[in-house]
Amino acid sequence: MENFSLILAIVVVTALAFDFTNGFHDTANAMATTISTGALKPKVAVAMSAVLNLVGAFLSVEVANTISKGLVDETGIRPEVIFAALVGAILWNLLTWLVGLPSSSSHALMGGLIGATIASAGTAAVHGDVLVTKVLLPAVAAPIVAGVAAMLATRLSYTLGRKAEGKAAAKGYRTGQIASAGLVSLAHGTNDAQKTMGIITLALVAGGAVAPDSDPPTWVILSAGMAIALGTYLGGWRIIRTMGKGLTELQPQQGFAAQTSAATVILASSHLGFSLSTTHSVSGSVMGAGLGRKGGVVRWSTATRMFVAWGLTLPAAALVGALAESVTGLGDWGTAVVAAFLIASSAAIWKISRREVVDASNVNDTEEPAGVVTTAIAAVAPPPAGSLADDLTATIPSPAPAPAPEPVAPAVPPAAAV
């Protein structure tokens, strides 16, 4: 019993560690556009987001119930299976954070859980209908819906504000952007914090600590909310840079449209119990806002890398979760080996990240290449005034100076000749 209690405690601590990585991995979802447009200072933005994530964790448990009751069969799931699932999710979160790609923490968690469950109990233990209707379909639909909504909202904003005074309109949109960013943070708490609540509740059910079909206990809700809030406050600056500057250059009107559209999609999905990726929703809305402004350009090179990461998240986390489960199934020493591997890998990733530090002081600096589309536009754009004359002056050689005349000897006077 003591050994089992220790395993359950390890699972709970690991789940809160995942929730922490979820927080700093997804800070960009709420605050990247607010920071990139200058609506809020970086530190103020992440502090505001952290508080609202904590509040949002208490608003609903529908998504938590999807994870703990619907995705996999609770019977026959051991705490070690949950631990293995969390290992796959944490490592994928850290790897994508290292390279600055906004992938889905939600799909990393569900991928790890699916892989570990299949390795332990077979494919029959995974509820395929729930996986398709509440995970895969929202994953595809969310960025498209949020992107189209943000594009239309951006065009509407520019149309309505065409006659508005520039500085006053920008100030108004920045104020609206702060409000919409707070709404995204609140929505993130109602969706992503609940996933950790669900995974801890599933572990408690597997360990016999709570009855099957139970809602998350209050201490689980509180601890999960605090873990994701702390991670959010520390800020995932690498991903904030990619989301705020790497995808497109946003103006306040675009930032407001992007965040409002994303928040609407996330809150609606939380109400319906869809385990939606907030990252997919916000990324789609940012690209939609970029396309909605006349002359706006999306950096498709960055977007392509991001799409690849999205496609790899579920299978990669599932593979790591399955491998971890195969090792933990060997006994207590197997669980210890997996735990040591997780700690060592996390430390190595953190050490590599110190080679190029990204923080609040340089988060708005970007060296992202412009990409093919942007380069082509720059190549055919007319030169600024004065540059043509300068170029002609630089390319036409100046005439060579005339050679100096040769000196002529003075004539000899006749008297001297006699």
C-alpha positions in Angstrom: 0.0 0.0 0.0 2.9 2.4 0.8 4.5 1.6 -2.5 1.2 2.3 -4.3 0.7 5.6 -2.5 4.2 6.6 -3.5 3.4 5.9 -7.2 0.2 7.8 -7.0 2.0 10.8 -5.4 4.6 10.7 -8.2 1.8 10.7 -10.8 0.1 13.7 -9.2 3.4 15.7 -9.0 4.2 14.8 -12.6 0.8 15.9 -13.7 1.3 19.3 -12.0 4.7 19.5 -13.7 3.0 19.0 -17.1 0.4 21.7 -16.1 3.3 24.0 -15.4 4.8 23.4 -18.8 1.4 23.9 -20.3 1.2 27.3 -18.7 4.5 28.7 -20.1 4.0 26.8 -23.4 0.6 28.5 -24.0 1.2 32.0 -22.6 1.6 33.1 -26.2 -2.0 32.1 -26.9 -3.3 34.9 -24.8 -0.6 37.5 -24.7 1.6 37.3 -27.8 -0.4 39.7 -29.9 -0.9 42.1 -27.0 2.9 42.2 -26.4 3.8 42.5 -30.1 1.5 45.5 -30.7 2.7 47.2 -27.5 -0.7 47.2 -25.8 0.8 45.8 -22.6 4.4 45.5 -21.3 5.6 41.9 -21.4 5.8 41.4 -17.6 2.4 43.0 -17.0 0.8 40.9 -19.7 2.0 37.5 -18.3 1.0 38.5 -14.8 -2.5 39.4 -15.9 -2.8 36.2 -17.9 -1.7 34.1 -14.9 -4.4 35.5 -12.6 -7.1 34.9 -15.2 -5.9 31.4 -16.0 -6.4 30.6 -12.3 -9.9 32.1 -12.2 -10.8 30.2 -15.4 -9.9 26.9 -13.8 -12.9 27.2 -11.5 -15.5 28.0 -14.1 -16.2 24.6 -15.6 -15.3 20.9 -15.4 -16.7 19.7 -18.7 -13.4 19.3 -20.4 -11.9 17.6 -17.3 -14.7 15.0 -17.5 -14.0 14.4 -21.2 -10.4 13.4 -20.2 -11.2 11.5 -17.0 -14.4 9.7 -18.1 -14.7 9.7 -21.9 -11.4 9.3 -23.8 -10.2 6.0 -22.3 -11.7 3.1 -20.3 -11.1 3.8 -16.6 -11.1 0.1 -15.7 -7.8 -1.6 -15.9 -5.8 1.7 -16.1 -2.9 1.7 -13.6 -1.3 4.9 -12.2 1.9 3.9 -14.0 0.0 4.3 -17.3 -0.9 7.9 -16.4 2.7 8.5 -15.5 3.9 7.2 -18.8 1.4 9.4 -20.6 2.6 12.5 -18.8 6.2 11.7 -19.7 5.3 11.8 -23.4 3.4 15.0 -23.1 6.0 16.9 -21.1 8.9 16.0 -23.4 7.0 17.1 -26.5 6.0 20.3 -24.8 9.7 21.0 -23.9 11.0 20.1 -27.3 8.5 22.4 -29.2 9.2 25.2 -26.7 12.9 24.9 -27.3 12.4 25.5 -31.0 9.7 28.1 -30.5 6.9 26.3 -32.2 3.3 26.8 -30.8 2.1 23.2 -30.8 -0.8 21.9 -28.8 -0.2 20.9 -25.1 -3.7 19.4 -25.1 -2.9 17.0 -28.0 0.4 16.1 -26.4 -1.4 15.1 -23.3 -4.0 13.1 -25.1 -1.5 11.5 -27.4 0.6 10.4 -24.5 -2.5 9.0 -22.8 -3.6 7.1 -25.9 -0.2 5.6 -26.5 0.3 4.5 -22.9 -3.3 3.1 -22.7 -2.8 1.1 -25.9 0.5 -0.3 -24.7 -1.1 -1.3 -21.4 -4.6 -2.5 -22.3 -4.9 -2.6 -26.1 -6.8 -0.5 -28.6 -10.1 -1.5 -27.2 -9.4 0.7 -24.1 -9.5 3.8 -26.2 -13.0 5.2 -27.1 -12.6 6.0 -30.8 -15.9 7.9 -31.1 -14.9 10.3 -28.4 -11.4 10.7 -29.9 -12.9 11.6 -33.3 -15.8 13.8 -32.3 -14.3 15.7 -29.3 -10.5 15.7 -30.2 -9.7 15.2 -33.9 -12.6 17.1 -35.6 -12.2 20.2 -33.3 -8.5 20.1 -34.0 -9.2 20.6 -37.7 -12.2 22.9 -37.4 -10.9 25.2 -34.7 -8.1 27.0 -36.6 -10.2 27.3 -39.8 -13.2 28.8 -37.9 -11.1 31.1 -35.8 -9.0 32.1 -38.9 -12.0 33.0 -41.0 -13.7 34.9 -38.2 -10.5 36.9 -37.5 -10.0 37.7 -41.1 -13.6 39.0 -41.4 -13.4 40.9 -38.1 -10.1 42.5 -39.2 -11.6 43.7 -42.5 -14.7 45.0 -40.7 -12.5 46.9 -38.2 -10.5 48.6 -40.9 -13.7 49.5 -42.8 -15.5 51.0 -39.8 -12.4 52.8 -38.6 -11.4 54.2 -42.0 -12.4 57.8 -41.0 -11.3 57.5 -37.4 -8.3 59.6 -36.3 -5.2 57.4 -36.3 -3.8 57.8 -32.8 -7.2 57.8 -31.1 -8.3 54.7 -33.0 -5.0 52.8 -32.3 -5.4 53.7 -28.6 -9.0 52.4 -28.6 -8.1 49.2 -30.2 -5.2 48.6 -27.8 -7.7 49.0 -24.9 -10.0 46.5 -26.6 -7.1 44.2 -27.2 -6.3 44.1 -23.5 -9.9 43.1 -22.7 -9.9 40.5 -25.4 -6.5 39.1 -24.2 -8.0 38.8 -20.7 -10.9 36.9 -22.2 -8.5 34.5 -24.0 -6.6 33.9 -20.7 -9.9 33.2 -18.9 -10.9 30.8 -21.7 -7.5 29.1 -21.6 -8.0 28.4 -17.9 -11.5 26.9 -18.5 -10.0 24.6 -21.2 -6.4 23.7 -20.6 -6.2 23.7 -16.8 -9.1 21.2 -16.8 -7.1 18.7 -18.8 -4.6 18.3 -16.0 -7.6 18.1 -13.6 -9.0 15.3 -15.7 -5.7 13.4 -15.8 -5.2 13.6 -12.0 -8.8 12.5 -11.5 -8.2 9.6 -13.8 -5.1 8.6 -11.8 -7.1 8.8 -8.5 -9.8 6.6 -10.0 -7.1 4.1 -11.2 -5.6 4.1 -7.8 -8.9 3.6 -6.0 -8.6 7.0 -4.2 -11.9 8.3 -5.6 -15.0 6.5 -7.0 -15.4 6.0 -10.8 -17.3 8.8 -12.6 -16.3 11.3 -9.9 -15.8 15.0 -10.7 -12.4 16.5 -9.9 -12.0 17.1 -6.2 -11.6 20.7 -5.0 -7.9 20.3 -4.2 -7.3 19.0 -7.7 -9.0 22.1 -9.2 -7.0 24.4 -7.0 -3.6 22.8 -7.5 -4.0 22.5 -11.3 -5.1 26.2 -11.5 -2.1 27.3 -9.5 0.4 25.2 -11.5 -0.8 26.6 -14.9 -0.9 30.1 -13.5 2.7 29.9 -12.3 3.8 28.6 -15.6 2.0 31.3 -17.4 3.6 34.0 -15.2 7.1 32.8 -16.1 6.2 33.2 -19.8 7.1 31.1 -22.7 9.0 33.9 -24.4 10.3 31.8 -27.3 6.7 30.9 -28.4 5.5 34.4 -27.7 8.1 35.7 -30.2 6.9 33.2 -32.9 3.2 33.9 -32.4 3.6 37.7 -32.1 6.2 38.4 -34.7 7.1 35.3 -36.5 3.8 34.6 -38.2 2.9 38.1 -39.3 3.2 41.8 -38.2 0.1 42.8 -36.4 -1.5 46.2 -35.8 -3.8 46.9 -32.9 -6.9 46.3 -35.0 -5.7 42.9 -36.1 -4.7 41.9 -32.6 -8.1 42.8 -31.2 -9.8 40.8 -34.0 -7.6 37.8 -33.6 -8.0 37.5 -29.8 -11.7 38.1 -29.8 -12.3 35.5 -32.4 -10.1 32.9 -30.6 -11.7 33.6 -27.3 -15.2 33.0 -28.7 -14.2 29.7 -30.3 -12.4 28.5 -27.1 -15.2 29.4 -24.7 -17.8 27.8 -27.0 -15.8 24.5 -27.1 -15.3 24.5 -23.3 -19.1 24.8 -22.8 -19.6 21.8 -25.1 -16.9 19.7 -23.5 -14.6 19.7 -26.5 -11.0 19.2 -25.6 -9.9 21.9 -28.0 -6.4 23.1 -28.7 -6.2 26.7 -27.7 -3.0 26.9 -29.7 -4.7 25.9 -32.9 -7.4 28.4 -32.3 -5.1 31.3 -31.6 -2.7 30.5 -34.3 -5.5 30.3 -36.9 -6.9 33.6 -35.7 -3.5 35.3 -35.9 -3.0 34.1 -39.5 -6.6 35.1 -40.4 -5.9 38.6 -39.0 -2.7 38.8 -41.0 -4.6 38.0 -44.2 -7.5 40.4 -43.3 -5.4 43.6 -43.5 -4.7 44.9 -47.0 -1.1 44.4 -47.7 -0.7 42.0 -44.8 1.6 39.0 -45.3 1.7 35.7 -43.5 5.2 34.1 -43.2 4.2 30.8 -44.6 7.7 29.3 -43.9 6.9 29.6 -40.1 3.3 28.5 -40.6 4.5 25.4 -42.5 6.8 24.4 -39.6 4.0 24.9 -37.2 1.6 22.8 -39.2 4.1 20.0 -39.3 4.5 20.2 -35.5 0.7 20.0 -35.2 0.5 16.8 -37.3 3.3 15.2 -35.3 2.1 16.0 -31.8 -0.4 13.2 -31.3 1.7 10.4 -32.8 5.0 11.6 -31.3 3.6 11.9 -27.8 1.7 8.6 -28.2 5.0 6.8 -29.2 6.9 8.2 -26.2 4.0 7.4 -23.9 3.9 3.8 -25.2 7.6 3.3 -24.8 7.5 4.7 -21.3 4.6 2.4 -20.4 6.5 -0.6 -21.7 9.4 0.3 -19.3 7.2 1.1 -16.3 5.4 -2.2 -16.8 8.7 -4.0 -15.7 8.2 -2.9 -12.1 9.2 -0.3 -9.7 12.7 -0.1 -11.1 11.2 0.6 -14.5 9.2 3.5 -13.2 12.4 4.8 -11.6 14.3 4.6 -14.9 11.6 6.5 -16.7 11.5 9.2 -14.0 15.3 9.5 -14.2 15.1 9.8 -18.0 12.4 12.5 -17.8 14.5 14.6 -15.3 17.7 14.2 -17.3 16.0 15.0 -20.6 14.3 18.1 -19.2 17.6 19.4 -17.7 19.4 18.9 -21.0 16.7 20.8 -22.9 16.8 23.6 -20.4 20.6 23.8 -20.7 20.4 23.9 -24.5 17.9 26.8 -24.3 20.5 28.9 -22.3 22.7 29.2 -25.4 20.2 31.7 -26.9 18.1 33.3 -24.1 14.8 34.8 -25.1 13.1 36.8 -22.4 10.9 39.9 -21.8 13.8 42.2 -22.9 14.1 40.8 -26.4 10.8 39.0 -27.1 9.8 41.5 -29.8 13.1 41.1 -31.7 12.8 38.7 -34.5 15.2 37.3 -37.1 12.6 35.3 -38.8 13.2 35.1 -42.6 10.6 36.8 -44.6 9.8 33.8 -46.7 9.2 33.4 -50.5 6.0 35.5 -50.7 7.4 38.4 -48.8 10.7 38.3 -50.7 8.8 38.3 -54.0 6.8 41.3 -53.0 9.9 43.2 -52.0 11.6 42.3 -55.3 8.9 43.9 -57.4 8.0 46.9 -55.1 9.0 50.3 -56.6 12.0 51.9 -54.9 11.5 54.8 -52.5 11.7 58.3 -53.8 15.3 59.4 -54.4 16.7 56.0 -54.6 16.7 55.8 -58.4 18.7 58.9 -58.8 21.1 57.7 -56.2 21.5 54.3 -58.0 22.1 56.1 -61.3 24.7 58.3 -59.7 26.4 55.3 -58.2 26.4 53.3 -61.5 27.4 56.1 -64.1 31.1 56.8 -63.9 32.3 60.4 -63.5 34.3 61.8 -66.5 38.0 61.5 -66.1 39.8 64.8 -65.4 41.6 66.5 -68.3 45.4 66.0 -68.3 47.5 68.9 -67.3 49.3 70.7 -70.2 53.0 70.0 -70.7 55.3 72.8 -69.7 56.7 74.8 -72.7 60.4 76.0 -72.7 60.7 79.8 -72.8 61.8 81.4 -76.1 65.5 82.6 -76.2 65.8 86.3 -76.8 67.7 87.4 -79.9 70.2 89.5 -78.0 71.3 86.5 -76.0 71.8 84.5 -79.2 74.3 87.1 -80.5 
